[in-house]
Amino acid sequence: MVNSSERPVGDTGSRPPEEQQWWFCTRHVRVEPADTPCPGKDLLGPYPTREEAARALERVKERNQAWDAQD
């Protein structure tokens, strides 16, 4: 397993137990389980479900649009 302290922190508030964490890998453009060998720099999350992780890029786009609208 990869040390969770090396992972980026998502916006899910508190982290779910590691066995329930899902990540979106921007390098491979796919959802990865908690024990992914991918480095933290390539990951978005953690997310509590696989489905939420699959929406990671969509959420990034939504947030960027909201931030751009604030400017």
mmJSON file of the N, C-alpha and C atoms, coordinates in Angstrom:
{"data_MODEL":{"atom_site":{
"group_PDB":["ATOM","ATOM","ATOM","ATOM","ATOM","ATOM","ATOM","ATOM","ATOM","ATOM","ATOM","ATOM","ATOM","ATOM","ATOM","ATOM","ATOM","ATOM","ATOM","ATOM","ATOM","ATOM","ATOM","ATOM","ATOM","ATOM","ATOM","ATOM","ATOM","ATOM","ATOM","ATOM","ATOM","ATOM","ATOM","ATOM","ATOM","ATOM","ATOM","ATOM","ATOM","ATOM","ATOM","ATOM","ATOM","ATOM","ATOM","ATOM","ATOM","ATOM","ATOM","ATOM","ATOM","ATOM","ATOM","ATOM","ATOM","ATOM","ATOM","ATOM","ATOM","ATOM","ATOM","ATOM","ATOM","ATOM","ATOM","ATOM","ATOM","ATOM","ATOM","ATOM","ATOM","ATOM","ATOM","ATOM","ATOM","ATOM","ATOM","ATOM","ATOM","ATOM","ATOM","ATOM","ATOM","ATOM","ATOM","ATOM","ATOM","ATOM","ATOM","ATOM","ATOM","ATOM","ATOM","ATOM","ATOM","ATOM","ATOM","ATOM","ATOM","ATOM","ATOM","ATOM","ATOM","ATOM","ATOM","ATOM","ATOM","ATOM","ATOM","ATOM","ATOM","ATOM","ATOM","ATOM","ATOM","ATOM","ATOM","ATOM","ATOM","ATOM","ATOM","ATOM","ATOM","ATOM","ATOM","ATOM","ATOM","ATOM","ATOM","ATOM","ATOM","ATOM","ATOM","ATOM","ATOM","ATOM","ATOM","ATOM","ATOM","ATOM","ATOM","ATOM","ATOM","ATOM","ATOM","ATOM","ATOM","ATOM","ATOM","ATOM","ATOM","ATOM","ATOM","ATOM","ATOM","ATOM","ATOM","ATOM","ATOM","ATOM","ATOM","ATOM","ATOM","ATOM","ATOM","ATOM","ATOM","ATOM","ATOM","ATOM","ATOM","ATOM","ATOM","ATOM","ATOM","ATOM","ATOM","ATOM","ATOM","ATOM","ATOM","ATOM","ATOM","ATOM","ATOM","ATOM","ATOM","ATOM","ATOM","ATOM","ATOM","ATOM","ATOM","ATOM","ATOM","ATOM","ATOM","ATOM","ATOM","ATOM","ATOM","ATOM","ATOM","ATOM","ATOM","ATOM","ATOM","ATOM","ATOM","ATOM","ATOM"],
"id":[1,2,3,4,5,6,7,8,9,10,11,12,13,14,15,16,17,18,19,20,21,22,23,24,25,26,27,28,29,30,31,32,33,34,35,36,37,38,39,40,41,42,43,44,45,46,47,48,49,50,51,52,53,54,55,56,57,58,59,60,61,62,63,64,65,66,67,68,69,70,71,72,73,74,75,76,77,78,79,80,81,82,83,84,85,86,87,88,89,90,91,92,93,94,95,96,97,98,99,100,101,102,103,104,105,106,107,108,109,110,111,112,113,114,115,116,117,118,119,120,121,122,123,124,125,126,127,128,129,130,131,132,133,134,135,136,137,138,139,140,141,142,143,144,145,146,147,148,149,150,151,152,153,154,155,156,157,158,159,160,161,162,163,164,165,166,167,168,169,170,171,172,173,174,175,176,177,178,179,180,181,182,183,184,185,186,187,188,189,190,191,192,193,194,195,196,197,198,199,200,201,202,203,204,205,206,207,208,209,210,211,212,213],
"type_symbol":["N","C","C","N","C","C","N","C","C","N","C","C","N","C","C","N","C","C","N","C","C","N","C","C","N","C","C","N","C","C","N","C","C","N","C","C","N","C","C","N","C","C","N","C","C","N","C","C","N","C","C","N","C","C","N","C","C","N","C","C","N","C","C","N","C","C","N","C","C","N","C","C","N","C","C","N","C","C","N","C","C","N","C","C","N","C","C","N","C","C","N","C","C","N","C","C","N","C","C","N","C","C","N","C","C","N","C","C","N","C","C","N","C","C","N","C","C","N","C","C","N","C","C","N","C","C","N","C","C","N","C","C","N","C","C","N","C","C","N","C","C","N","C","C","N","C","C","N","C","C","N","C","C","N","C","C","N","C","C","N","C","C","N","C","C","N","C","C","N","C","C","N","C","C","N","C","C","N","C","C","N","C","C","N","C","C","N","C","C","N","C","C","N","C","C","N","C","C","N","C","C","N","C","C","N","C","C","N","C","C","N","C","C"],
"label_atom_id":["N","CA","C","N","CA","C","N","CA","C","N","CA","C","N","CA","C","N","CA","C","N","CA","C","N","CA","C","N","CA","C","N","CA","C","N","CA","C","N","CA","C","N","CA","C","N","CA","C","N","CA","C","N","CA","C","N","CA","C","N","CA","C","N","CA","C","N","CA","C","N","CA","C","N","CA","C","N","CA","C","N","CA","C","N","CA","C","N","CA","C","N","CA","C","N","CA","C","N","CA","C","N","CA","C","N","CA","C","N","CA","C","N","CA","C","N","CA","C","N","CA","C","N","CA","C","N","CA","C","N","CA","C","N","CA","C","N","CA","C","N","CA","C","N","CA","C","N","CA","C","N","CA","C","N","CA","C","N","CA","C","N","CA","C","N","CA","C","N","CA","C","N","CA","C","N","CA","C","N","CA","C","N","CA","C","N","CA","C","N","CA","C","N","CA","C","N","CA","C","N","CA","C","N","CA","C","N","CA","C","N","CA","C","N","CA","C","N","CA","C","N","CA","C","N","CA","C","N","CA","C","N","CA","C","N","CA","C","N","CA","C","N","CA","C","N","CA","C"],
"label_alt_id":[null,null,null,null,null,null,null,null,null,null,null,null,null,null,null,null,null,null,null,null,null,null,null,null,null,null,null,null,null,null,null,null,null,null,null,null,null,null,null,null,null,null,null,null,null,null,null,null,null,null,null,null,null,null,null,null,null,null,null,null,null,null,null,null,null,null,null,null,null,null,null,null,null,null,null,null,null,null,null,null,null,null,null,null,null,null,null,null,null,null,null,null,null,null,null,null,null,null,null,null,null,null,null,null,null,null,null,null,null,null,null,null,null,null,null,null,null,null,null,null,null,null,null,null,null,null,null,null,null,null,null,null,null,null,null,null,null,null,null,null,null,null,null,null,null,null,null,null,null,null,null,null,null,null,null,null,null,null,null,null,null,null,null,null,null,null,null,null,null,null,null,null,null,null,null,null,null,null,null,null,null,null,null,null,null,null,null,null,null,null,null,null,null,null,null,null,null,null,null,null,null,null,null,null,null,null,null,null,null,null,null,null,null],
"label_comp_id":["MET","MET","MET","VAL","VAL","VAL","ASN","ASN","ASN","SER","SER","SER","SER","SER","SER","GLU","GLU","GLU","ARG","ARG","ARG","PRO","PRO","PRO","VAL","VAL","VAL","GLY","GLY","GLY","ASP","ASP","ASP","THR","THR","THR","GLY","GLY","GLY","SER","SER","SER","ARG","ARG","ARG","PRO","PRO","PRO","PRO","PRO","PRO","GLU","GLU","GLU","GLU","GLU","GLU","GLN","GLN","GLN","GLN","GLN","GLN","TRP","TRP","TRP","TRP","TRP","TRP","PHE","PHE","PHE","CYS","CYS","CYS","THR","THR","THR","ARG","ARG","ARG","HIS","HIS","HIS","VAL","VAL","VAL","ARG","ARG","ARG","VAL","VAL","VAL","GLU","GLU","GLU","PRO","PRO","PRO","ALA","ALA","ALA","ASP","ASP","ASP","THR","THR","THR","PRO","PRO","PRO","CYS","CYS","CYS","PRO","PRO","PRO","GLY","GLY","GLY","LYS","LYS","LYS","ASP","ASP","ASP","LEU","LEU","LEU","LEU","LEU","LEU","GLY","GLY","GLY","PRO","PRO","PRO","TYR","TYR","TYR","PRO","PRO","PRO","THR","THR","THR","ARG","ARG","ARG","GLU","GLU","GLU","GLU","GLU","GLU","ALA","ALA","ALA","ALA","ALA","ALA","ARG","ARG","ARG","ALA","ALA","ALA","LEU","LEU","LEU","GLU","GLU","GLU","ARG","ARG","ARG","VAL","VAL","VAL","LYS","LYS","LYS","GLU","GLU","GLU","ARG","ARG","ARG","ASN","ASN","ASN","GLN","GLN","GLN","ALA","ALA","ALA","TRP","TRP","TRP","ASP","ASP","ASP","ALA","ALA","ALA","GLN","GLN","GLN","ASP","ASP","ASP"],
"label_asym_id":["A","A","A","A","A","A","A","A","A","A","A","A","A","A","A","A","A","A","A","A","A","A","A","A","A","A","A","A","A","A","A","A","A","A","A","A","A","A","A","A","A","A","A","A","A","A","A","A","A","A","A","A","A","A","A","A","A","A","A","A","A","A","A","A","A","A","A","A","A","A","A","A","A","A","A","A","A","A","A","A","A","A","A","A","A","A","A","A","A","A","A","A","A","A","A","A","A","A","A","A","A","A","A","A","A","A","A","A","A","A","A","A","A","A","A","A","A","A","A","A","A","A","A","A","A","A","A","A","A","A","A","A","A","A","A","A","A","A","A","A","A","A","A","A","A","A","A","A","A","A","A","A","A","A","A","A","A","A","A","A","A","A","A","A","A","A","A","A","A","A","A","A","A","A","A","A","A","A","A","A","A","A","A","A","A","A","A","A","A","A","A","A","A","A","A","A","A","A","A","A","A","A","A","A","A","A","A","A","A","A","A","A","A"],
"label_entity_id":["1","1","1","1","1","1","1","1","1","1","1","1","1","1","1","1","1","1","1","1","1","1","1","1","1","1","1","1","1","1","1","1","1","1","1","1","1","1","1","1","1","1","1","1","1","1","1","1","1","1","1","1","1","1","1","1","1","1","1","1","1","1","1","1","1","1","1","1","1","1","1","1","1","1","1","1","1","1","1","1","1","1","1","1","1","1","1","1","1","1","1","1","1","1","1","1","1","1","1","1","1","1","1","1","1","1","1","1","1","1","1","1","1","1","1","1","1","1","1","1","1","1","1","1","1","1","1","1","1","1","1","1","1","1","1","1","1","1","1","1","1","1","1","1","1","1","1","1","1","1","1","1","1","1","1","1","1","1","1","1","1","1","1","1","1","1","1","1","1","1","1","1","1","1","1","1","1","1","1","1","1","1","1","1","1","1","1","1","1","1","1","1","1","1","1","1","1","1","1","1","1","1","1","1","1","1","1","1","1","1","1","1","1"],
"label_seq_id":[1,1,1,2,2,2,3,3,3,4,4,4,5,5,5,6,6,6,7,7,7,8,8,8,9,9,9,10,10,10,11,11,11,12,12,12,13,13,13,14,14,14,15,15,15,16,16,16,17,17,17,18,18,18,19,19,19,20,20,20,21,21,21,22,22,22,23,23,23,24,24,24,25,25,25,26,26,26,27,27,27,28,28,28,29,29,29,30,30,30,31,31,31,32,32,32,33,33,33,34,34,34,35,35,35,36,36,36,37,37,37,38,38,38,39,39,39,40,40,40,41,41,41,42,42,42,43,43,43,44,44,44,45,45,45,46,46,46,47,47,47,48,48,48,49,49,49,50,50,50,51,51,51,52,52,52,53,53,53,54,54,54,55,55,55,56,56,56,57,57,57,58,58,58,59,59,59,60,60,60,61,61,61,62,62,62,63,63,63,64,64,64,65,65,65,66,66,66,67,67,67,68,68,68,69,69,69,70,70,70,71,71,71],
"pdbx_PDB_ins_code":[null,null,null,null,null,null,null,null,null,null,null,null,null,null,null,null,null,null,null,null,null,null,null,null,null,null,null,null,null,null,null,null,null,null,null,null,null,null,null,null,null,null,null,null,null,null,null,null,null,null,null,null,null,null,null,null,null,null,null,null,null,null,null,null,null,null,null,null,null,null,null,null,null,null,null,null,null,null,null,null,null,null,null,null,null,null,null,null,null,null,null,null,null,null,null,null,null,null,null,null,null,null,null,null,null,null,null,null,null,null,null,null,null,null,null,null,null,null,null,null,null,null,null,null,null,null,null,null,null,null,null,null,null,null,null,null,null,null,null,null,null,null,null,null,null,null,null,null,null,null,null,null,null,null,null,null,null,null,null,null,null,null,null,null,null,null,null,null,null,null,null,null,null,null,null,null,null,null,null,null,null,null,null,null,null,null,null,null,null,null,null,null,null,null,null,null,null,null,null,null,null,null,null,null,null,null,null,null,null,null,null,null,null],
"Cartn_x":[0.83,0.0,0.875,0.329,1.022,0.63,1.575,1.322,0.298,-0.821,-1.893,-1.47,-0.417,0.036,0.672,1.003,1.574,0.489,-0.748,-1.865,-2.385,-2.904,-3.574,-4.864,-5.305,-6.511,-7.684,-8.741,-9.946,-10.806,-11.98,-12.862,-13.967,-13.759,-14.823,-14.954,-14.218,-14.289,-13.369,-13.922,-13.084,-12.819,-11.682,-11.312,-12.003,-12.476,-13.027,-11.885,-12.18,-11.116,-10.427,-9.126,-8.352,-8.918,-9.452,-9.996,-11.24,-11.807,-12.984,-12.645,-11.377,-10.981,-10.782,-11.174,-10.979,-10.316,-9.501,-8.749,-8.98,-8.838,-8.862,-7.45,-6.877,-5.517,-5.572,-4.959,-4.961,-3.982,-3.02,-2.065,-2.716,-3.42,-4.058,-5.51,-6.049,-7.433,-8.409,-8.292,-9.181,-9.234,-10.242,-10.418,-9.465,-8.846,-7.893,-8.312,-8.065,-8.35,-7.296,-7.519,-6.625,-5.188,-4.991,-3.636,-2.959,-3.418,-2.821,-1.336,-0.527,0.894,1.182,0.151,0.34,0.761,1.668,2.118,1.026,1.068,0.078,-0.061,1.02,0.951,0.009,-0.321,-1.212,-2.638,-2.927,-4.217,-5.096,-6.397,-7.411,-8.192,-8.428,-9.186,-8.59,-8.981,-9.745,-11.245,-11.927,-13.377,-13.907,-15.081,-15.613,-16.183,-16.492,-17.034,-16.342,-16.393,-15.832,-16.559,-17.862,-18.668,-18.262,-18.025,-17.598,-16.222,-15.342,-14.007,-14.099,-15.036,-15.212,-15.65,-16.258,-16.711,-15.666,-14.469,-13.456,-13.17,-12.965,-12.655,-13.838,-15.029,-16.233,-16.322,-16.015,-16.049,-14.982,-13.802,-12.738,-13.207,-13.813,-14.306,-15.366,-16.306,-17.359,-16.771,-15.805,-15.191,-14.4,-13.68,-12.926,-13.856,-14.983,-15.95,-16.521,-16.803,-17.325,-16.28,-15.025,-13.966,-13.755,-13.808,-13.649,-14.785,-15.992,-17.138,-16.999,-16.26,-16.044,-15.082,-14.2,-13.173,-13.714],
"Cartn_y":[-1.183,0.0,1.247,2.292,3.562,4.356,5.056,5.872,6.944,6.976,7.922,9.364,9.606,10.976,11.541,10.697,11.146,11.481,11.244,11.449,12.873,13.368,14.66,14.514,15.59,15.544,16.036,15.253,15.643,16.546,16.802,17.719,16.975,15.712,14.913,15.122,16.104,16.328,15.354,14.437,13.437,12.301,11.687,10.594,9.303,8.54,7.23,6.282,5.15,4.182,3.831,3.58,3.381,2.302,1.234,0.171,0.623,1.766,2.293,3.511,3.828,5.008,4.668,5.611,5.494,6.766,6.644,7.742,7.791,8.987,9.098,9.429,8.566,8.761,9.576,10.758,11.617,11.125,10.334,9.782,8.679,7.777,6.648,6.934,8.048,8.477,7.355,6.927,5.875,5.906,5.249,5.113,4.036,4.312,3.383,3.117,1.904,1.594,2.212,2.112,2.711,2.219,0.993,0.441,0.666,1.655,1.949,2.268,1.814,2.157,3.535,4.2,5.513,6.538,7.455,8.462,9.493,10.057,11.039,12.219,12.606,13.754,13.526,12.268,11.928,11.614,11.779,11.336,12.478,12.319,13.195,12.36,12.905,12.171,12.325,11.517,10.283,10.536,9.598,9.603,8.352,8.44,7.296,6.186,6.515,5.487,5.555,4.456,4.376,5.365,5.487,6.368,7.836,8.243,9.618,9.872,8.905,9.05,9.173,8.465,8.518,9.908,10.679,12.04,13.106,12.71,13.661,14.762,14.413,15.434,16.364,15.818,16.639,17.656,17.225,18.128,19.211,18.841,19.821,20.883,20.453,21.383,22.32,21.769,22.577,23.63,23.217,24.152,25.233,24.851,25.854,26.89,26.438,27.369,28.292,27.753,28.58,29.602,29.197,30.125,31.2,30.806,31.782,32.802,32.355,33.247,34.266,33.912,34.818,35.945,35.698,36.699,37.857],
"Cartn_z":[0.0,0.0,0.0,-0.565,-0.606,0.627,1.179,2.351,2.018,2.718,2.407,2.644,3.431,3.643,2.381,1.415,0.153,-0.854,-0.531,-1.443,-1.37,-2.487,-2.426,-1.638,-1.043,-0.231,-1.069,-1.117,-1.839,-0.997,-1.448,-0.745,-0.015,0.276,0.862,2.365,2.911,4.353,5.059,5.799,6.441,5.471,5.637,4.749,5.171,4.19,4.517,4.863,5.503,5.758,4.447,4.498,3.27,2.371,2.927,2.084,1.316,1.693,1.002,0.155,-0.007,-0.767,-2.239,-3.084,-4.523,-5.01,-6.022,-6.589,-8.091,-8.682,-10.128,-10.571,-11.41,-11.904,-13.192,-13.166,-14.347,-15.403,-15.016,-15.988,-16.815,-16.15,-16.827,-17.213,-16.707,-16.955,-16.598,-15.337,-14.841,-13.314,-12.787,-11.339,-10.837,-9.693,-9.08,-7.63,-7.137,-5.726,-4.812,-3.525,-2.535,-2.651,-3.075,-3.139,-4.495,-5.246,-6.541,-6.403,-7.345,-7.307,-7.912,-8.432,-9.056,-8.001,-8.373,-7.399,-7.116,-5.934,-5.505,-6.439,-7.13,-8.033,-9.198,-9.482,-10.588,-10.141,-8.855,-8.326,-7.841,-8.044,-7.469,-6.467,-5.288,-4.296,-2.919,-1.984,-2.142,-2.208,-2.798,-2.885,-2.193,-1.562,-0.819,-1.706,-2.965,-3.862,-5.222,-5.921,-7.264,-8.198,-8.022,-8.859,-8.687,-7.45,-7.208,-7.802,-7.697,-8.295,-9.812,-10.419,-11.866,-12.332,-11.444,-11.765,-11.453,-11.08,-10.617,-11.636,-12.88,-13.888,-14.133,-14.054,-14.207,-13.07,-11.863,-10.707,-10.829,-11.319,-11.527,-12.522,-13.605,-14.618,-14.032,-13.259,-12.639,-11.704,-10.906,-9.951,-10.669,-11.701,-12.461,-13.077,-13.604,-14.179,-13.111,-11.948,-10.847,-10.399,-10.28,-9.88,-10.944,-12.226,-13.308,-13.283,-12.939,-12.885,-11.74,-10.702,-9.567,-9.912,-10.852,-11.216,-11.983],
"occupancy":[1.0,1.0,1.0,1.0,1.0,1.0,1.0,1.0,1.0,1.0,1.0,1.0,1.0,1.0,1.0,1.0,1.0,1.0,1.0,1.0,1.0,1.0,1.0,1.0,1.0,1.0,1.0,1.0,1.0,1.0,1.0,1.0,1.0,1.0,1.0,1.0,1.0,1.0,1.0,1.0,1.0,1.0,1.0,1.0,1.0,1.0,1.0,1.0,1.0,1.0,1.0,1.0,1.0,1.0,1.0,1.0,1.0,1.0,1.0,1.0,1.0,1.0,1.0,1.0,1.0,1.0,1.0,1.0,1.0,1.0,1.0,1.0,1.0,1.0,1.0,1.0,1.0,1.0,1.0,1.0,1.0,1.0,1.0,1.0,1.0,1.0,1.0,1.0,1.0,1.0,1.0,1.0,1.0,1.0,1.0,1.0,1.0,1.0,1.0,1.0,1.0,1.0,1.0,1.0,1.0,1.0,1.0,1.0,1.0,1.0,1.0,1.0,1.0,1.0,1.0,1.0,1.0,1.0,1.0,1.0,1.0,1.0,1.0,1.0,1.0,1.0,1.0,1.0,1.0,1.0,1.0,1.0,1.0,1.0,1.0,1.0,1.0,1.0,1.0,1.0,1.0,1.0,1.0,1.0,1.0,1.0,1.0,1.0,1.0,1.0,1.0,1.0,1.0,1.0,1.0,1.0,1.0,1.0,1.0,1.0,1.0,1.0,1.0,1.0,1.0,1.0,1.0,1.0,1.0,1.0,1.0,1.0,1.0,1.0,1.0,1.0,1.0,1.0,1.0,1.0,1.0,1.0,1.0,1.0,1.0,1.0,1.0,1.0,1.0,1.0,1.0,1.0,1.0,1.0,1.0,1.0,1.0,1.0,1.0,1.0,1.0,1.0,1.0,1.0,1.0,1.0,1.0,1.0,1.0,1.0,1.0,1.0,1.0],
"B_iso_or_equiv":[0.0,0.0,0.0,0.0,0.0,0.0,0.0,0.0,0.0,0.0,0.0,0.0,0.0,0.0,0.0,0.0,0.0,0.0,0.0,0.0,0.0,0.0,0.0,0.0,0.0,0.0,0.0,0.0,0.0,0.0,0.0,0.0,0.0,0.0,0.0,0.0,0.0,0.0,0.0,0.0,0.0,0.0,0.0,0.0,0.0,0.0,0.0,0.0,0.0,0.0,0.0,0.0,0.0,0.0,0.0,0.0,0.0,0.0,0.0,0.0,0.0,0.0,0.0,0.0,0.0,0.0,0.0,0.0,0.0,0.0,0.0,0.0,0.0,0.0,0.0,0.0,0.0,0.0,0.0,0.0,0.0,0.0,0.0,0.0,0.0,0.0,0.0,0.0,0.0,0.0,0.0,0.0,0.0,0.0,0.0,0.0,0.0,0.0,0.0,0.0,0.0,0.0,0.0,0.0,0.0,0.0,0.0,0.0,0.0,0.0,0.0,0.0,0.0,0.0,0.0,0.0,0.0,0.0,0.0,0.0,0.0,0.0,0.0,0.0,0.0,0.0,0.0,0.0,0.0,0.0,0.0,0.0,0.0,0.0,0.0,0.0,0.0,0.0,0.0,0.0,0.0,0.0,0.0,0.0,0.0,0.0,0.0,0.0,0.0,0.0,0.0,0.0,0.0,0.0,0.0,0.0,0.0,0.0,0.0,0.0,0.0,0.0,0.0,0.0,0.0,0.0,0.0,0.0,0.0,0.0,0.0,0.0,0.0,0.0,0.0,0.0,0.0,0.0,0.0,0.0,0.0,0.0,0.0,0.0,0.0,0.0,0.0,0.0,0.0,0.0,0.0,0.0,0.0,0.0,0.0,0.0,0.0,0.0,0.0,0.0,0.0,0.0,0.0,0.0,0.0,0.0,0.0,0.0,0.0,0.0,0.0,0.0,0.0],
"pdbx_formal_charge":[null,null,null,null,null,null,null,null,null,null,null,null,null,null,null,null,null,null,null,null,null,null,null,null,null,null,null,null,null,null,null,null,null,null,null,null,null,null,null,null,null,null,null,null,null,null,null,null,null,null,null,null,null,null,null,null,null,null,null,null,null,null,null,null,null,null,null,null,null,null,null,null,null,null,null,null,null,null,null,null,null,null,null,null,null,null,null,null,null,null,null,null,null,null,null,null,null,null,null,null,null,null,null,null,null,null,null,null,null,null,null,null,null,null,null,null,null,null,null,null,null,null,null,null,null,null,null,null,null,null,null,null,null,null,null,null,null,null,null,null,null,null,null,null,null,null,null,null,null,null,null,null,null,null,null,null,null,null,null,null,null,null,null,null,null,null,null,null,null,null,null,null,null,null,null,null,null,null,null,null,null,null,null,null,null,null,null,null,null,null,null,null,null,null,null,null,null,null,null,null,null,null,null,null,null,null,null,null,null,null,null,null,null],
"auth_seq_id":[1,1,1,2,2,2,3,3,3,4,4,4,5,5,5,6,6,6,7,7,7,8,8,8,9,9,9,10,10,10,11,11,11,12,12,12,13,13,13,14,14,14,15,15,15,16,16,16,17,17,17,18,18,18,19,19,19,20,20,20,21,21,21,22,22,22,23,23,23,24,24,24,25,25,25,26,26,26,27,27,27,28,28,28,29,29,29,30,30,30,31,31,31,32,32,32,33,33,33,34,34,34,35,35,35,36,36,36,37,37,37,38,38,38,39,39,39,40,40,40,41,41,41,42,42,42,43,43,43,44,44,44,45,45,45,46,46,46,47,47,47,48,48,48,49,49,49,50,50,50,51,51,51,52,52,52,53,53,53,54,54,54,55,55,55,56,56,56,57,57,57,58,58,58,59,59,59,60,60,60,61,61,61,62,62,62,63,63,63,64,64,64,65,65,65,66,66,66,67,67,67,68,68,68,69,69,69,70,70,70,71,71,71],
"auth_comp_id":["MET","MET","MET","VAL","VAL","VAL","ASN","ASN","ASN","SER","SER","SER","SER","SER","SER","GLU","GLU","GLU","ARG","ARG","ARG","PRO","PRO","PRO","VAL","VAL","VAL","GLY","GLY","GLY","ASP","ASP","ASP","THR","THR","THR","GLY","GLY","GLY","SER","SER","SER","ARG","ARG","ARG","PRO","PRO","PRO","PRO","PRO","PRO","GLU","GLU","GLU","GLU","GLU","GLU","GLN","GLN","GLN","GLN","GLN","GLN","TRP","TRP","TRP","TRP","TRP","TRP","PHE","PHE","PHE","CYS","CYS","CYS","THR","THR","THR","ARG","ARG","ARG","HIS","HIS","HIS","VAL","VAL","VAL","ARG","ARG","ARG","VAL","VAL","VAL","GLU","GLU","GLU","PRO","PRO","PRO","ALA","ALA","ALA","ASP","ASP","ASP","THR","THR","THR","PRO","PRO","PRO","CYS","CYS","CYS","PRO","PRO","PRO","GLY","GLY","GLY","LYS","LYS","LYS","ASP","ASP","ASP","LEU","LEU","LEU","LEU","LEU","LEU","GLY","GLY","GLY","PRO","PRO","PRO","TYR","TYR","TYR","PRO","PRO","PRO","THR","THR","THR","ARG","ARG","ARG","GLU","GLU","GLU","GLU","GLU","GLU","ALA","ALA","ALA","ALA","ALA","ALA","ARG","ARG","ARG","ALA","ALA","ALA","LEU","LEU","LEU","GLU","GLU","GLU","ARG","ARG","ARG","VAL","VAL","VAL","LYS","LYS","LYS","GLU","GLU","GLU","ARG","ARG","ARG","ASN","ASN","ASN","GLN","GLN","GLN","ALA","ALA","ALA","TRP","TRP","TRP","ASP","ASP","ASP","ALA","ALA","ALA","GLN","GLN","GLN","ASP","ASP","ASP"],
"auth_asym_id":["A","A","A","A","A","A","A","A","A","A","A","A","A","A","A","A","A","A","A","A","A","A","A","A","A","A","A","A","A","A","A","A","A","A","A","A","A","A","A","A","A","A","A","A","A","A","A","A","A","A","A","A","A","A","A","A","A","A","A","A","A","A","A","A","A","A","A","A","A","A","A","A","A","A","A","A","A","A","A","A","A","A","A","A","A","A","A","A","A","A","A","A","A","A","A","A","A","A","A","A","A","A","A","A","A","A","A","A","A","A","A","A","A","A","A","A","A","A","A","A","A","A","A","A","A","A","A","A","A","A","A","A","A","A","A","A","A","A","A","A","A","A","A","A","A","A","A","A","A","A","A","A","A","A","A","A","A","A","A","A","A","A","A","A","A","A","A","A","A","A","A","A","A","A","A","A","A","A","A","A","A","A","A","A","A","A","A","A","A","A","A","A","A","A","A","A","A","A","A","A","A","A","A","A","A","A","A","A","A","A","A","A","A"],
"auth_atom_id":["N","CA","C","N","CA","C","N","CA","C","N","CA","C","N","CA","C","N","CA","C","N","CA","C","N","CA","C","N","CA","C","N","CA","C","N","CA","C","N","CA","C","N","CA","C","N","CA","C","N","CA","C","N","CA","C","N","CA","C","N","CA","C","N","CA","C","N","CA","C","N","CA","C","N","CA","C","N","CA","C","N","CA","C","N","CA","C","N","CA","C","N","CA","C","N","CA","C","N","CA","C","N","CA","C","N","CA","C","N","CA","C","N","CA","C","N","CA","C","N","CA","C","N","CA","C","N","CA","C","N","CA","C","N","CA","C","N","CA","C","N","CA","C","N","CA","C","N","CA","C","N","CA","C","N","CA","C","N","CA","C","N","CA","C","N","CA","C","N","CA","C","N","CA","C","N","CA","C","N","CA","C","N","CA","C","N","CA","C","N","CA","C","N","CA","C","N","CA","C","N","CA","C","N","CA","C","N","CA","C","N","CA","C","N","CA","C","N","CA","C","N","CA","C","N","CA","C","N","CA","C","N","CA","C","N","CA","C","N","CA","C","N","CA","C","N","CA","C"],
"pdbx_PDB_model_num":[1,1,1,1,1,1,1,1,1,1,1,1,1,1,1,1,1,1,1,1,1,1,1,1,1,1,1,1,1,1,1,1,1,1,1,1,1,1,1,1,1,1,1,1,1,1,1,1,1,1,1,1,1,1,1,1,1,1,1,1,1,1,1,1,1,1,1,1,1,1,1,1,1,1,1,1,1,1,1,1,1,1,1,1,1,1,1,1,1,1,1,1,1,1,1,1,1,1,1,1,1,1,1,1,1,1,1,1,1,1,1,1,1,1,1,1,1,1,1,1,1,1,1,1,1,1,1,1,1,1,1,1,1,1,1,1,1,1,1,1,1,1,1,1,1,1,1,1,1,1,1,1,1,1,1,1,1,1,1,1,1,1,1,1,1,1,1,1,1,1,1,1,1,1,1,1,1,1,1,1,1,1,1,1,1,1,1,1,1,1,1,1,1,1,1,1,1,1,1,1,1,1,1,1,1,1,1,1,1,1,1,1,1]
}}}
